[in-house]
Each structure stands twice: as C-alpha cells, then as structure tokens.
C-alpha cells in the first residue's frame, strides 16, 4: 500500500547570508508498519530489525 503524507517545515528567522547554509538539510526516516498495525506511531518500529529508510533533502531557502 502506498500513501502520501503532507509535511510542513518552518524555521526561526535568521540573518541569511551571514551564516553558512550550504550543508543545511532535512532527513526523513520511515519504516513500513507491521501487518495489522494501528495507525498510531510506535517508536519500536524503528528499533527492531526491520528496514528503516532514510532520505536527505537539501534545503533551498527563499530569502
């Protein structure tokens, strides 16, 4: 089953151009839930031997 999740990200104001933002990124980790699992998050899904997927997303600021 494939599903989509809308994710909103914000940050506090900072002096753009005065800080190094070249390596800024957001890392999203996800794992498939066990069959029959409720739709409520459980931390142990990430602590077992199941596959955890990770995607690094570079941040492009719009000053």
PQR file of N, CA, C, O and H, with PARSE charges and radii, in Angstrom:
ATOM      1  N   UNK A   1       0.835  -1.171   0.000 -0.4000 1.5000
ATOM      2  CA  UNK A   1       0.000   0.000   0.000 -0.0000 2.0000
ATOM      3  C   UNK A   1       0.887   1.243   0.000  0.5500 1.7000
ATOM      4  O   UNK A   1       1.831   1.340   0.784 -0.5500 1.4000
ATOM      5  N   UNK A   2       0.584   2.167  -0.863 -0.4000 1.5000
ATOM      6  CA  UNK A   2       1.326   3.415  -0.953 -0.0000 2.0000
ATOM      7  C   UNK A   2       0.436   4.532  -0.428  0.5500 1.7000
ATOM      8  O   UNK A   2      -0.750   4.608  -0.749 -0.5500 1.4000
ATOM      9  H   UNK A   2      -0.183   2.088  -1.500  0.4000 1.0000
ATOM     10  N   UNK A   3       1.026   5.389   0.378 -0.4000 1.5000
ATOM     11  CA  UNK A   3       0.272   6.522   0.886 -0.0000 2.0000
ATOM     12  C   UNK A   3       1.156   7.761   0.839  0.5500 1.7000
ATOM     13  O   UNK A   3       2.378   7.666   0.734 -0.5500 1.4000
ATOM     14  H   UNK A   3       1.989   5.328   0.639  0.4000 1.0000
ATOM     15  N   UNK A   4       0.531   8.897   0.918 -0.4000 1.5000
ATOM     16  CA  UNK A   4       1.258  10.161   0.906 -0.0000 2.0000
ATOM     17  C   UNK A   4       1.044  10.866   2.235  0.5500 1.7000
ATOM     18  O   UNK A   4       0.011  10.707   2.885 -0.5500 1.4000
ATOM     19  H   UNK A   4      -0.463   8.975   1.004  0.4000 1.0000
ATOM     20  N   UNK A   5       2.032  11.639   2.620 -0.4000 1.5000
ATOM     21  CA  UNK A   5       1.969  12.406   3.860 -0.0000 2.0000
ATOM     22  C   UNK A   5       2.386  13.829   3.534  0.5500 1.7000
ATOM     23  O   UNK A   5       3.419  14.052   2.903 -0.5500 1.4000
ATOM     24  H   UNK A   5       2.871  11.768   2.092  0.4000 1.0000
ATOM     25  N   UNK A   6       1.590  14.778   3.959 -0.4000 1.5000
ATOM     26  CA  UNK A   6       1.936  16.180   3.795 -0.0000 2.0000
ATOM     27  C   UNK A   6       2.754  16.609   5.004  0.5500 1.7000
ATOM     28  O   UNK A   6       2.343  16.393   6.144 -0.5500 1.4000
ATOM     29  H   UNK A   6       0.751  14.596   4.472  0.4000 1.0000
ATOM     30  N   UNK A   7       3.897  17.207   4.760 -0.4000 1.5000
ATOM     31  CA  UNK A   7       4.813  17.597   5.826 -0.0000 2.0000
ATOM     32  C   UNK A   7       5.111  19.081   5.695  0.5500 1.7000
ATOM     33  O   UNK A   7       5.572  19.531   4.645 -0.5500 1.4000
ATOM     34  H   UNK A   7       4.231  17.382   3.833  0.4000 1.0000
ATOM     35  N   UNK A   8       4.855  19.840   6.739 -0.4000 1.5000
ATOM     36  CA  UNK A   8       5.163  21.269   6.751 -0.0000 2.0000
ATOM     37  C   UNK A   8       6.400  21.499   7.601  0.5500 1.7000
ATOM     38  O   UNK A   8       6.526  20.943   8.693 -0.5500 1.4000
ATOM     39  H   UNK A   8       4.481  19.475   7.591  0.4000 1.0000
ATOM     40  N   UNK A   9       7.308  22.317   7.099 -0.4000 1.5000
ATOM     41  CA  UNK A   9       8.552  22.605   7.807 -0.0000 2.0000
ATOM     42  C   UNK A   9       8.714  24.113   7.885  0.5500 1.7000
ATOM     43  O   UNK A   9       8.470  24.821   6.908 -0.5500 1.4000
ATOM     44  H   UNK A   9       7.206  22.768   6.212  0.4000 1.0000
ATOM     45  N   UNK A  10       9.122  24.601   9.042 -0.4000 1.5000
ATOM     46  CA  UNK A  10       9.382  26.027   9.205 -0.0000 2.0000
ATOM     47  C   UNK A  10      10.647  26.201  10.046  0.5500 1.7000
ATOM     48  O   UNK A  10      11.138  25.255  10.662 -0.5500 1.4000
ATOM     49  H   UNK A  10       9.319  24.026   9.836  0.4000 1.0000
ATOM     50  N   UNK A  11      11.156  27.422  10.055 -0.4000 1.5000
ATOM     51  CA  UNK A  11      12.331  27.692  10.883 -0.0000 2.0000
ATOM     52  C   UNK A  11      12.215  29.096  11.457  0.5500 1.7000
ATOM     53  O   UNK A  11      11.443  29.923  10.973 -0.5500 1.4000
ATOM     54  H   UNK A  11      10.757  28.190   9.555  0.4000 1.0000
ATOM     55  N   UNK A  12      12.986  29.342  12.482 -0.4000 1.5000
ATOM     56  CA  UNK A  12      13.039  30.665  13.070 -0.0000 2.0000
ATOM     57  C   UNK A  12      13.816  31.592  12.134  0.5500 1.7000
ATOM     58  O   UNK A  12      14.654  31.139  11.353 -0.5500 1.4000
ATOM     59  H   UNK A  12      13.614  28.670  12.875  0.4000 1.0000
ATOM     60  N   UNK A  13      13.537  32.865  12.218 -0.4000 1.5000
ATOM     61  CA  UNK A  13      14.239  33.853  11.408 -0.0000 2.0000
ATOM     62  C   UNK A  13      15.724  33.864  11.762  0.5500 1.7000
ATOM     63  O   UNK A  13      16.105  33.665  12.915 -0.5500 1.4000
ATOM     64  H   UNK A  13      12.857  33.233  12.852  0.4000 1.0000
ATOM     65  N   UNK A  14      16.550  34.100  10.749 -0.4000 1.5000
ATOM     66  CA  UNK A  14      17.985  34.230  10.978 -0.0000 2.0000
ATOM     67  C   UNK A  14      18.555  35.154   9.908  0.5500 1.7000
ATOM     68  O   UNK A  14      17.888  35.442   8.915 -0.5500 1.4000
ATOM     69  H   UNK A  14      16.240  34.262   9.812  0.4000 1.0000
ATOM     70  N   UNK A  15      19.765  35.609  10.103 -0.4000 1.5000
ATOM     71  CA  UNK A  15      20.409  36.546   9.177 -0.0000 2.0000
ATOM     72  C   UNK A  15      20.949  35.771   7.978  0.5500 1.7000
ATOM     73  O   UNK A  15      22.092  35.316   7.991 -0.5500 1.4000
ATOM     74  H   UNK A  15      20.308  35.375  10.909  0.4000 1.0000
ATOM     75  N   UNK A  16      20.127  35.624   6.949 -0.4000 1.5000
ATOM     76  CA  UNK A  16      20.540  34.886   5.753 -0.0000 2.0000
ATOM     77  C   UNK A  16      21.720  35.599   5.099  0.5500 1.7000
ATOM     78  O   UNK A  16      21.730  36.826   4.992 -0.5500 1.4000
ATOM     79  H   UNK A  16      19.198  35.994   6.939  0.4000 1.0000
ATOM     80  N   UNK A  17      22.695  34.839   4.670 -0.4000 1.5000
ATOM     81  CA  UNK A  17      23.890  35.413   4.064 -0.0000 2.0000
ATOM     82  C   UNK A  17      25.008  35.613   5.065  0.5500 1.7000
ATOM     83  O   UNK A  17      26.166  35.774   4.680 -0.5500 1.4000
ATOM     84  H   UNK A  17      22.687  33.843   4.756  0.4000 1.0000
ATOM     85  N   UNK A  18      24.677  35.605   6.343 -0.4000 1.5000
ATOM     86  CA  UNK A  18      25.697  35.754   7.373 -0.0000 2.0000
ATOM     87  C   UNK A  18      26.012  34.411   8.032  0.5500 1.7000
ATOM     88  O   UNK A  18      26.919  34.317   8.858 -0.5500 1.4000
ATOM     89  H   UNK A  18      23.736  35.475   6.657  0.4000 1.0000
ATOM     90  N   UNK A  19      25.268  33.388   7.666 -0.4000 1.5000
ATOM     91  CA  UNK A  19      25.500  32.045   8.203 -0.0000 2.0000
ATOM     92  C   UNK A  19      25.698  31.097   7.031  0.5500 1.7000
ATOM     93  O   UNK A  19      25.133  31.294   5.956 -0.5500 1.4000
ATOM     94  H   UNK A  19      24.531  33.464   6.995  0.4000 1.0000
ATOM     95  N   UNK A  20      26.502  30.070   7.249 -0.4000 1.5000
ATOM     96  CA  UNK A  20      26.732  29.076   6.213 -0.0000 2.0000
ATOM     97  C   UNK A  20      25.531  28.134   6.153  0.5500 1.7000
ATOM     98  O   UNK A  20      25.279  27.389   7.099 -0.5500 1.4000
ATOM     99  H   UNK A  20      26.962  29.910   8.122  0.4000 1.0000
ATOM    100  N   UNK A  21      24.801  28.165   5.060 -0.4000 1.5000
ATOM    101  CA  UNK A  21      23.622  27.313   4.894 -0.0000 2.0000
ATOM    102  C   UNK A  21      23.838  26.258   3.813  0.5500 1.7000
ATOM    103  O   UNK A  21      22.894  25.564   3.437 -0.5500 1.4000
ATOM    104  H   UNK A  21      25.006  28.771   4.291  0.4000 1.0000
ATOM    105  N   UNK A  22      25.064  26.125   3.307 -0.4000 1.5000
ATOM    106  CA  UNK A  22      25.340  25.206   2.193 -0.0000 2.0000
ATOM    107  C   UNK A  22      25.046  23.749   2.526  0.5500 1.7000
ATOM    108  O   UNK A  22      24.662  22.984   1.641 -0.5500 1.4000
ATOM    109  H   UNK A  22      25.832  26.689   3.612  0.4000 1.0000
ATOM    110  N   UNK A  23      25.217  23.351   3.774 -0.4000 1.5000
ATOM    111  CA  UNK A  23      25.024  21.951   4.145 -0.0000 2.0000
ATOM    112  C   UNK A  23      23.711  21.713   4.884  0.5500 1.7000
ATOM    113  O   UNK A  23      23.515  20.636   5.446 -0.5500 1.4000
ATOM    114  H   UNK A  23      25.529  23.973   4.493  0.4000 1.0000
ATOM    115  N   UNK A  24      22.817  22.684   4.896 -0.4000 1.5000
ATOM    116  CA  UNK A  24      21.539  22.509   5.594 -0.0000 2.0000
ATOM    117  C   UNK A  24      20.690  21.480   4.854  0.5500 1.7000
ATOM    118  O   UNK A  24      20.593  21.491   3.627 -0.5500 1.4000
ATOM    119  H   UNK A  24      22.976  23.560   4.439  0.4000 1.0000
ATOM    120  N   UNK A  25      20.088  20.604   5.621 -0.4000 1.5000
ATOM    121  CA  UNK A  25      19.237  19.565   5.039 -0.0000 2.0000
ATOM    122  C   UNK A  25      18.251  19.068   6.091  0.5500 1.7000
ATOM    123  O   UNK A  25      18.416  19.290   7.291 -0.5500 1.4000
ATOM    124  H   UNK A  25      20.167  20.594   6.618  0.4000 1.0000
ATOM    125  N   UNK A  26      17.244  18.404   5.607 -0.4000 1.5000
ATOM    126  CA  UNK A  26      16.268  17.738   6.463 -0.0000 2.0000
ATOM    127  C   UNK A  26      16.369  16.255   6.141  0.5500 1.7000
ATOM    128  O   UNK A  26      16.408  15.868   4.973 -0.5500 1.4000
ATOM    129  H   UNK A  26      17.110  18.224   4.632  0.4000 1.0000
ATOM    130  N   UNK A  27      16.412  15.430   7.172 -0.4000 1.5000
ATOM    131  CA  UNK A  27      16.448  13.989   6.973 -0.0000 2.0000
ATOM    132  C   UNK A  27      15.115  13.398   7.410  0.5500 1.7000
ATOM    133  O   UNK A  27      14.658  13.611   8.533 -0.5500 1.4000
ATOM    134  H   UNK A  27      16.381  15.744   8.121  0.4000 1.0000
ATOM    135  N   UNK A  28      14.507  12.653   6.497 -0.4000 1.5000
ATOM    136  CA  UNK A  28      13.241  11.986   6.778 -0.0000 2.0000
ATOM    137  C   UNK A  28      13.518  10.489   6.861  0.5500 1.7000
ATOM    138  O   UNK A  28      14.110   9.908   5.951 -0.5500 1.4000
ATOM    139  H   UNK A  28      14.879  12.480   5.585  0.4000 1.0000
ATOM    140  N   UNK A  29      13.088   9.871   7.958 -0.4000 1.5000
ATOM    141  CA  UNK A  29      13.214   8.423   8.113 -0.0000 2.0000
ATOM    142  C   UNK A  29      11.827   7.819   8.188  0.5500 1.7000
ATOM    143  O   UNK A  29      10.921   8.385   8.800 -0.5500 1.4000
ATOM    144  H   UNK A  29      12.608  10.344   8.697  0.4000 1.0000
ATOM    145  N   UNK A  30      11.667   6.653   7.552 -0.4000 1.5000
ATOM    146  CA  UNK A  30      10.385   5.977   7.621 -0.0000 2.0000
ATOM    147  C   UNK A  30      10.599   4.467   7.580  0.5500 1.7000
ATOM    148  O   UNK A  30      11.633   3.970   7.132 -0.5500 1.4000
ATOM    149  H   UNK A  30      12.403   6.193   7.055  0.4000 1.0000
ATOM    150  N   UNK A  31       9.600   3.775   8.056 -0.4000 1.5000
ATOM    151  CA  UNK A  31       9.614   2.312   8.043 -0.0000 2.0000
ATOM    152  C   UNK A  31       8.201   1.836   7.768  0.5500 1.7000
ATOM    153  O   UNK A  31       7.229   2.479   8.165 -0.5500 1.4000
ATOM    154  H   UNK A  31       8.761   4.179   8.420  0.4000 1.0000
ATOM    155  N   UNK A  32       8.093   0.718   7.093 -0.4000 1.5000
ATOM    156  CA  UNK A  32       6.783   0.118   6.900 -0.0000 2.0000
ATOM    157  C   UNK A  32       6.293  -0.416   8.237  0.5500 1.7000
ATOM    158  O   UNK A  32       7.068  -0.982   9.007 -0.5500 1.4000
ATOM    159  H   UNK A  32       8.882   0.195   6.770  0.4000 1.0000
ATOM    160  N   UNK A  33       5.025  -0.236   8.506 -0.4000 1.5000
ATOM    161  CA  UNK A  33       4.474  -0.737   9.762 -0.0000 2.0000
ATOM    162  C   UNK A  33       4.160  -2.224   9.632  0.5500 1.7000
ATOM    163  O   UNK A  33       3.921  -2.714   8.528 -0.5500 1.4000
ATOM    164  H   UNK A  33       4.396   0.224   7.880  0.4000 1.0000
ATOM    165  N   UNK A  34       4.159  -2.933  10.734 -0.4000 1.5000
ATOM    166  CA  UNK A  34       3.823  -4.353  10.699 -0.0000 2.0000
ATOM    167  C   UNK A  34       2.378  -4.555  10.214  0.5500 1.7000
ATOM    168  O   UNK A  34       1.532  -3.677  10.385 -0.5500 1.4000
ATOM    169  H   UNK A  34       4.353  -2.536  11.631  0.4000 1.0000
ATOM    170  N   UNK A  35       2.112  -5.700   9.618 -0.4000 1.5000
ATOM    171  CA  UNK A  35       0.754  -6.023   9.176 -0.0000 2.0000
ATOM    172  C   UNK A  35      -0.214  -5.919  10.337  0.5500 1.7000
ATOM    173  O   UNK A  35       0.055  -6.417  11.431 -0.5500 1.4000
ATOM    174  H   UNK A  35       2.799  -6.413   9.479  0.4000 1.0000
ATOM    175  N   UNK A  36      -1.338  -5.270  10.095 -0.4000 1.5000
ATOM    176  CA  UNK A  36      -2.367  -5.148  11.119 -0.0000 2.0000
ATOM    177  C   UNK A  36      -2.081  -4.085  12.169  0.5500 1.7000
ATOM    178  O   UNK A  36      -2.817  -3.968  13.149 -0.5500 1.4000
ATOM    179  H   UNK A  36      -1.557  -4.866   9.207  0.4000 1.0000
ATOM    180  N   UNK A  37      -1.017  -3.309  11.974 -0.4000 1.5000
ATOM    181  CA  UNK A  37      -0.666  -2.287  12.969 -0.0000 2.0000
ATOM    182  C   UNK A  37      -1.679  -1.148  12.938  0.5500 1.7000
ATOM    183  O   UNK A  37      -2.230  -0.805  11.892 -0.5500 1.4000
ATOM    184  H   UNK A  37      -0.420  -3.405  11.178  0.4000 1.0000
ATOM    185  N   UNK A  38      -1.900  -0.587  14.091 -0.4000 1.5000
ATOM    186  CA  UNK A  38      -2.771   0.585  14.191 -0.0000 2.0000
ATOM    187  C   UNK A  38      -2.085   1.767  13.518  0.5500 1.7000
ATOM    188  O   UNK A  38      -0.883   1.719  13.257 -0.5500 1.4000
ATOM    189  H   UNK A  38      -1.452  -0.865  14.941  0.4000 1.0000
ATOM    190  N   UNK A  39      -2.822   2.807  13.241 -0.4000 1.5000
ATOM    191  CA  UNK A  39      -2.242   3.979  12.597 -0.0000 2.0000
ATOM    192  C   UNK A  39      -1.632   4.950  13.607  0.5500 1.7000
ATOM    193  O   UNK A  39      -1.434   6.125  13.300 -0.5500 1.4000
ATOM    194  H   UNK A  39      -3.799   2.846  13.452  0.4000 1.0000
ATOM    195  N   UNK A  40      -1.342   4.469  14.785 -0.4000 1.5000
ATOM    196  CA  UNK A  40      -0.705   5.290  15.807 -0.0000 2.0000
ATOM    197  C   UNK A  40       0.787   4.963  15.835  0.5500 1.7000
ATOM    198  O   UNK A  40       1.173   3.794  15.825 -0.5500 1.4000
ATOM    199  H   UNK A  40      -1.503   3.514  15.034  0.4000 1.0000
ATOM    200  N   UNK A  41       1.627   6.007  15.869 -0.4000 1.5000
ATOM    201  CA  UNK A  41       3.076   5.844  15.847 -0.0000 2.0000
ATOM    202  C   UNK A  41       3.580   5.041  17.036  0.5500 1.7000
ATOM    203  O   UNK A  41       3.123   5.227  18.164 -0.5500 1.4000
ATOM    204  H   UNK A  41       1.313   6.957  15.877  0.4000 1.0000
ATOM    205  N   UNK A  42       4.522   4.151  16.775 -0.4000 1.5000
ATOM    206  CA  UNK A  42       5.188   3.386  17.831 -0.0000 2.0000
ATOM    207  C   UNK A  42       6.694   3.412  17.565  0.5500 1.7000
ATOM    208  O   UNK A  42       7.158   2.961  16.517 -0.5500 1.4000
ATOM    209  H   UNK A  42       4.894   4.000  15.859  0.4000 1.0000
ATOM    210  N   UNK A  43       7.444   3.940  18.522 -0.4000 1.5000
ATOM    211  CA  UNK A  43       8.895   4.074  18.366 -0.0000 2.0000
ATOM    212  C   UNK A  43       9.572   2.726  18.104  0.5500 1.7000
ATOM    213  O   UNK A  43      10.571   2.679  17.387 -0.5500 1.4000
ATOM    214  H   UNK A  43       7.067   4.306  19.373  0.4000 1.0000
ATOM    215  N   UNK A  44       9.063   1.654  18.653 -0.4000 1.5000
ATOM    216  CA  UNK A  44       9.725   0.345  18.489 -0.0000 2.0000
ATOM    217  C   UNK A  44       9.779  -0.116  17.033  0.5500 1.7000
ATOM    218  O   UNK A  44      10.583  -0.986  16.698 -0.5500 1.4000
ATOM    219  H   UNK A  44       8.251   1.693  19.236  0.4000 1.0000
ATOM    220  N   UNK A  45       8.941   0.448  16.162 -0.4000 1.5000
ATOM    221  CA  UNK A  45       9.028   0.103  14.737 -0.0000 2.0000
ATOM    222  C   UNK A  45      10.398   0.468  14.173  0.5500 1.7000
ATOM    223  O   UNK A  45      10.852  -0.157  13.215 -0.5500 1.4000
ATOM    224  H   UNK A  45       8.288   1.155  16.434  0.4000 1.0000
ATOM    225  N   UNK A  46      11.070   1.477  14.755 -0.4000 1.5000
ATOM    226  CA  UNK A  46      12.377   1.908  14.282 -0.0000 2.0000
ATOM    227  C   UNK A  46      13.516   1.241  15.046  0.5500 1.7000
ATOM    228  O   UNK A  46      14.678   1.404  14.676 -0.5500 1.4000
ATOM    229  H   UNK A  46      10.701   1.985  15.533  0.4000 1.0000
ATOM    230  N   UNK A  47      13.208   0.494  16.100 -0.4000 1.5000
ATOM    231  CA  UNK A  47      14.251  -0.078  16.940 -0.0000 2.0000
ATOM    232  C   UNK A  47      14.455  -1.567  16.694  0.5500 1.7000
ATOM    233  O   UNK A  47      15.410  -2.145  17.214 -0.5500 1.4000
ATOM    234  H   UNK A  47      12.263   0.361  16.400  0.4000 1.0000
ATOM    235  N   UNK A  48      13.596  -2.194  15.926 -0.4000 1.5000
ATOM    236  CA  UNK A  48      13.734  -3.623  15.651 -0.0000 2.0000
ATOM    237  C   UNK A  48      14.710  -3.874  14.517  0.5500 1.7000
ATOM    238  O   UNK A  48      15.547  -3.032  14.193 -0.5500 1.4000
ATOM    239  H   UNK A  48      12.820  -1.725  15.504  0.4000 1.0000
ATOM    240  N   UNK A  49      14.584  -5.047  13.925 -0.4000 1.5000
ATOM    241  CA  UNK A  49      15.490  -5.396  12.834 -0.0000 2.0000
ATOM    242  C   UNK A  49      14.856  -5.137  11.463  0.5500 1.7000
ATOM    243  O   UNK A  49      15.375  -5.594  10.443 -0.5500 1.4000
ATOM    244  H   UNK A  49      13.904  -5.731  14.189  0.4000 1.0000
ATOM    245  N   UNK A  50      13.759  -4.420  11.438 -0.4000 1.5000
ATOM    246  CA  UNK A  50      13.126  -4.077  10.166 -0.0000 2.0000
ATOM    247  C   UNK A  50      13.910  -2.997   9.437  0.5500 1.7000
ATOM    248  O   UNK A  50      14.768  -2.330  10.016 -0.5500 1.4000
ATOM    249  H   UNK A  50      13.338  -4.049  12.266  0.4000 1.0000
ATOM    250  N   UNK A  51      13.601  -2.839   8.164 -0.4000 1.5000
ATOM    251  CA  UNK A  51      14.309  -1.870   7.351 -0.0000 2.0000
ATOM    252  C   UNK A  51      13.776  -0.460   7.604  0.5500 1.7000
ATOM    253  O   UNK A  51      12.578  -0.201   7.490 -0.5500 1.4000
ATOM    254  H   UNK A  51      12.904  -3.380   7.694  0.4000 1.0000
ATOM    255  N   UNK A  52      14.690   0.439   7.947 -0.4000 1.5000
ATOM    256  CA  UNK A  52      14.362   1.859   8.109 -0.0000 2.0000
ATOM    257  C   UNK A  52      14.933   2.573   6.892  0.5500 1.7000
ATOM    258  O   UNK A  52      16.117   2.441   6.580 -0.5500 1.4000
ATOM    259  H   UNK A  52      15.664   0.228   8.039  0.4000 1.0000
ATOM    260  N   UNK A  53      14.101   3.311   6.226 -0.4000 1.5000
ATOM    261  CA  UNK A  53      14.542   4.037   5.042 -0.0000 2.0000
ATOM    262  C   UNK A  53      14.812   5.490   5.431  0.5500 1.7000
ATOM    263  O   UNK A  53      14.216   6.024   6.366 -0.5500 1.4000
ATOM    264  H   UNK A  53      13.139   3.418   6.479  0.4000 1.0000
ATOM    265  N   UNK A  54      15.731   6.115   4.684 -0.4000 1.5000
ATOM    266  CA  UNK A  54      16.141   7.481   5.006 -0.0000 2.0000
ATOM    267  C   UNK A  54      16.319   8.259   3.715  0.5500 1.7000
ATOM    268  O   UNK A  54      16.852   7.741   2.734 -0.5500 1.4000
ATOM    269  H   UNK A  54      16.216   5.681   3.924  0.4000 1.0000
ATOM    270  N   UNK A  55      15.869   9.507   3.723 -0.4000 1.5000
ATOM    271  CA  UNK A  55      16.040  10.398   2.577 -0.0000 2.0000
ATOM    272  C   UNK A  55      16.531  11.749   3.087  0.5500 1.7000
ATOM    273  O   UNK A  55      15.888  12.372   3.932 -0.5500 1.4000
ATOM    274  H   UNK A  55      15.435   9.928   4.520  0.4000 1.0000
ATOM    275  N   UNK A  56      17.678  12.201   2.568 -0.4000 1.5000
ATOM    276  CA  UNK A  56      18.214  13.518   2.904 -0.0000 2.0000
ATOM    277  C   UNK A  56      17.730  14.509   1.854  0.5500 1.7000
ATOM    278  O   UNK A  56      17.919  14.300   0.655 -0.5500 1.4000
ATOM    279  H   UNK A  56      18.201  11.695   1.882  0.4000 1.0000
ATOM    280  N   UNK A  57      17.106  15.583   2.312 -0.4000 1.5000
ATOM    281  CA  UNK A  57      16.581  16.601   1.413 -0.0000 2.0000
ATOM    282  C   UNK A  57      17.342  17.901   1.637  0.5500 1.7000
ATOM    283  O   UNK A  57      17.284  18.469   2.728 -0.5500 1.4000
ATOM    284  H   UNK A  57      16.953  15.753   3.285  0.4000 1.0000
ATOM    285  N   UNK A  58      18.058  18.382   0.616 -0.4000 1.5000
ATOM    286  CA  UNK A  58      18.752  19.667   0.792 -0.0000 2.0000
ATOM    287  C   UNK A  58      17.731  20.796   0.904  0.5500 1.7000
ATOM    288  O   UNK A  58      16.670  20.751   0.281 -0.5500 1.4000
ATOM    289  H   UNK A  58      18.105  17.921  -0.270  0.4000 1.0000
ATOM    290  N   UNK A  59      18.058  21.793   1.692 -0.4000 1.5000
ATOM    291  CA  UNK A  59      17.175  22.924   1.893 -0.0000 2.0000
ATOM    292  C   UNK A  59      17.550  24.031   0.907  0.5500 1.7000
ATOM    293  O   UNK A  59      18.717  24.408   0.799 -0.5500 1.4000
ATOM    294  H   UNK A  59      18.920  21.830   2.198  0.4000 1.0000
ATOM    295  N   UNK A  60      16.564  24.538   0.201 -0.4000 1.5000
ATOM    296  CA  UNK A  60      16.752  25.685  -0.674 -0.0000 2.0000
ATOM    297  C   UNK A  60      15.957  26.836  -0.072  0.5500 1.7000
ATOM    298  O   UNK A  60      14.726  26.831  -0.111 -0.5500 1.4000
ATOM    299  H   UNK A  60      15.616  24.231   0.289  0.4000 1.0000
ATOM    300  N   UNK A  61      16.650  27.812   0.480 -0.4000 1.5000
ATOM    301  CA  UNK A  61      15.992  28.939   1.120 -0.0000 2.0000
ATOM    302  C   UNK A  61      15.465  29.912   0.075  0.5500 1.7000
ATOM    303  O   UNK A  61      16.016  30.035  -1.019 -0.5500 1.4000
ATOM    304  H   UNK A  61      17.650  27.816   0.511  0.4000 1.0000
ATOM    305  N   UNK A  62      14.406  30.586   0.429 -0.4000 1.5000
ATOM    306  CA  UNK A  62      13.815  31.602  -0.419 -0.0000 2.0000
ATOM    307  C   UNK A  62      13.807  32.915   0.380  0.5500 1.7000
ATOM    308  O   UNK A  62      12.772  33.311   0.916 -0.5500 1.4000
ATOM    309  H   UNK A  62      13.959  30.486   1.318  0.4000 1.0000
ATOM    310  N   UNK A  63      14.977  33.592   0.455 -0.4000 1.5000
ATOM    311  CA  UNK A  63      15.099  34.766   1.327 -0.0000 2.0000
ATOM    312  C   UNK A  63      14.249  35.945   0.844  0.5500 1.7000
ATOM    313  O   UNK A  63      14.247  37.003   1.474 -0.5500 1.4000
ATOM    314  H   UNK A  63      15.818  33.270   0.019  0.4000 1.0000
TER
END
